[in-house]
Amino acid sequence: MKVQTGYIYHIKDSFFYKVNDESLMSNHENGHARPTYFTIKDKNILWFIPLSSKVDKYQKIIDHKIKKYGNCRTIIIRKIANVDSVILLQNAFPIIEKYIDYPHMLNGKPLKVVSILKNEILDNFKYMIASKKEGKNFFFSDIDKIKLIMLEELRKDNNM
């Protein structure tokens, strides 16, 4: 499978068992494969950013952050495939390709976000990564720990 930045994917349950991190969003909800994830490809590591349909819930959080801090770069609400979607950058985490279950399909084609939104997500994500390097962590999960687990998986897979 050719994994690309800007496409939407689903994750295998085995990833969640492997990393065993309770701060990650649950992979299934009411029998549906959720959430879906916006993908950023960074060499051998992929970054998955969960998407949610709970616009009202997250709009309140965004409003609170804007009131308190003047902006909110960790959660954005935009249309994806003509549906309001919440992009939860604060819930992003690293993963490797073997844990991708399948691409999210729309009309028989893998779903890709429009370029302007892709660029906005990438800008916010880069800001969050740079802030983390400076000591201000906006991520809910321990992305460093998960990245080490994923890099170890890659090392083991490549030595087989």
C-alpha positions, 0 to 999 in steps of 0.5 A, spaced: 500 500 500 502 506 498 501 511 504 501 518 502 500 525 506 493 528 506 490 521 505 485 518 511 486 511 513 484 506 519 488 502 524 489 495 526 487 493 533 494 490 534 497 497 534 493 499 540 495 492 543 502 493 542 503 501 544 498 500 550 497 507 551 490 509 554 491 516 552 490 514 545 482 514 542 479 508 542 479 504 535 472 502 535 466 505 537 459 502 537 461 497 532 464 502 527 472 502 525 473 509 528 476 514 528 479 515 521 486 518 521 489 524 517 496 521 515 503 525 515 508 521 512 515 522 515 520 517 512 519 511 516 514 514 521 507 516 519 503 521 524 496 519 525 491 525 527 484 522 529 478 525 526 472 526 529 464 528 527 463 531 534 463 538 532 459 541 538 463 538 543 470 540 540 467 547 538 466 549 546 473 546 547 476 551 541 472 557 544 475 556 551 482 555 548 481 562 544 478 565 550 484 563 554 490 563 549 488 567 543 488 562 539 487 554 538 492 550 533 491 543 537 484 542 534 481 545 528 474 544 525 474 544 517 470 540 512 472 533 509 468 530 503 463 536 505 462 534 512 464 538 518 470 534 521 474 535 527 482 534 526 485 533 533 492 535 532 493 534 540 491 527 539 496 525 534 501 519 534 507 516 530 505 509 527 508 505 522 505 502 515 504 495 518 499 497 523 495 501 517 488 497 516 486 500 510 484 507 506 478 510 508 474 510 501 469 515 498 466 513 492 471 507 491 477 512 491 481 513 497 479 519 501 484 525 500 483 532 504 484 538 499 491 541 499 489 548 502 487 544 508 492 539 508 497 545 508 493 548 514 494 541 518 501 540 516 503 548 519 499 546 525 503 540 526 510 543 525 508 548 530 506 543 535 512 539 534 517 545 534 513 547 541 515 540 544 522 541 542 522 547 546 519 544 552 511 546 551 508 539 549 501 540 546 500 532 545 496 528 549 499 521 548 507 520 550 509 521 542 516 519 544 515 513 547 510 511 542 515 513 536 521 508 540 516 502 540 515 503 532 522 504 531 524 498 534 518 494 530 521 497 524 528 495 526 526 488 528 522 487 521 528 489 517 532 484 521 528 478 519 
